[in-house]
């Protein structure tokens, strides 16, 4: 029973922080850097509403826009998570049209705000810190296991 709990705890400590770091820091940072050369245009339609899931309210948007290849739609507000939770994003409150940014190669990749969000960036650093810590735990347990095998031989 103790070994099962240790395995589950190790999996939780070693796997969860890097997964969270990917979704809260690495992926948004890659998206932010990749969006620097996106093209700006105006939406042809924009719907902003609050969406409640699991007791939390989030800003949900649906928009359409025209580009040289035709029409496209999207729903991305920004790349960084953790902002404007439990309320409608104040930048979109009462807005019927907005400037959006889209990728010229793949217009389905678009966002209303492509700017850098310092609070989202700082929020994403938390799981990055724990990822380094979990890597240190994994390396330490692996090296101690190798040492014990070498001592037995």
Secondary structure, 3 states (H helix, E strand, C coil): CHHHHHHHHHHHHHHHHHHHHHHHHHHHHHHHHHHHHCEEEEEEEEEEEEEEECCEEEEEEEEEEEECCEEEEECCCCCCCCCCCCCCCCCCCCCCCCEEEECCCCCCCEECCCCCCHHHHHHHHHHHHHHHHHHHHHHHHHHHHHHHHHHHC
